[in-house]
Amino acid sequence: MRNHEVTTFPHKRLTRAEAEAIAATYTNVTFEDDQGIHFRLVIHDTDGMLIWWDWDFVPEAGVMPNRYIASYGIPMAPATDDN
C-alpha cells in the first residue's frame, strides 16, 4: 500500500525518473510536450485550471512545484494495494 507521506520534488533539475515517481503520487501533476529527452512538468488545480508549468532542465525545477502543491492543496492519488 502506498505511504501517504507528502512527497516533494528535489530542489534541482529534474530527472525523468524523479519526476515520474513524484508525479504519480498526485492527481493533477502531469507531463506535457514530452520530447523524449526533455518534458514540461505541469500542475493543474482541482478544477483543471493550469497553475504552473516548467521544463525539466530549469536549474531549480523542483522548487516551485513543491510550493504550488502545498499552497493549492493538490490531492494525492488514491493509495493502491501493491500485493
C-alpha positions as CSV (number, residue, x, y, z in Angstrom):
1,M,0.0,0.0,0.0
2,R,1.3,3.5,-0.8
3,N,2.6,5.6,2.0
4,H,0.6,8.8,2.2
5,E,3.5,11.0,3.4
6,V,3.9,14.1,1.4
7,T,6.3,13.6,-1.5
8,T,8.4,16.6,-2.7
9,F,10.4,17.3,-5.7
10,P,14.2,17.8,-5.2
11,H,15.4,21.4,-5.4
12,K,17.4,20.9,-8.6
13,R,17.0,19.9,-12.3
14,L,14.5,17.0,-12.5
15,T,15.4,13.7,-13.9
16,R,12.6,11.8,-15.7
17,A,12.6,9.1,-13.1
18,E,12.3,11.5,-10.2
19,A,9.5,13.5,-11.9
20,E,7.6,10.3,-12.9
21,A,7.8,8.9,-9.4
22,I,6.6,12.0,-7.7
23,A,4.0,13.0,-10.3
24,A,2.5,9.5,-9.9
25,T,1.7,10.4,-6.3
26,Y,-0.5,13.4,-7.2
27,T,-3.7,13.5,-9.2
28,N,-3.1,16.8,-11.0
29,V,0.6,16.7,-11.8
30,T,1.3,15.6,-15.4
31,F,3.8,15.7,-18.3
32,E,3.2,17.7,-21.4
33,D,5.3,18.4,-24.5
34,D,7.3,15.2,-23.9
35,Q,10.2,15.4,-26.3
36,G,11.9,12.2,-25.1
37,I,14.9,14.0,-23.6
38,H,13.0,17.0,-22.2
39,F,9.5,17.5,-20.9
40,R,7.3,20.0,-19.1
41,L,6.0,19.3,-15.7
42,V,2.5,20.7,-15.3
43,I,0.3,21.3,-12.3
44,H,-3.5,21.9,-12.5
45,D,-5.7,22.9,-9.7
46,T,-8.6,20.6,-8.6
47,D,-10.9,22.4,-11.2
48,G,-8.4,21.5,-14.0
49,M,-7.1,25.1,-14.4
50,L,-3.3,25.4,-15.2
51,I,-1.5,26.9,-12.2
52,W,2.2,26.1,-13.0
53,W,4.5,24.5,-15.6
54,D,8.2,24.5,-16.3
55,W,10.7,22.4,-18.2
56,D,12.7,19.7,-16.5
57,F,16.1,21.3,-17.3
58,V,15.5,24.6,-15.4
59,P,18.2,24.7,-12.7
60,E,15.8,24.6,-9.7
61,A,12.8,23.0,-11.5
62,G,11.8,21.2,-8.3
63,V,11.3,24.3,-6.1
64,M,8.1,25.8,-7.5
65,P,6.1,22.5,-7.8
66,N,6.5,21.9,-4.1
67,R,5.1,25.4,-3.3
68,Y,2.2,25.1,-5.7
69,I,1.3,21.6,-4.5
70,A,1.3,22.8,-0.9
71,S,-0.5,26.1,-1.4
72,Y,-3.2,24.8,-3.8
73,G,-3.8,21.6,-1.9
74,I,-3.2,19.3,-4.9
75,P,-4.6,16.0,-3.9
76,M,-2.6,12.8,-3.7
77,A,-3.5,9.9,-5.9
78,P,-5.5,7.2,-4.2
79,A,-3.4,4.5,-2.5
80,T,-3.1,1.2,-4.3
81,D,-2.6,-2.2,-2.8
82,D,0.7,-3.5,-4.3
83,N,0.2,-7.0,-3.0
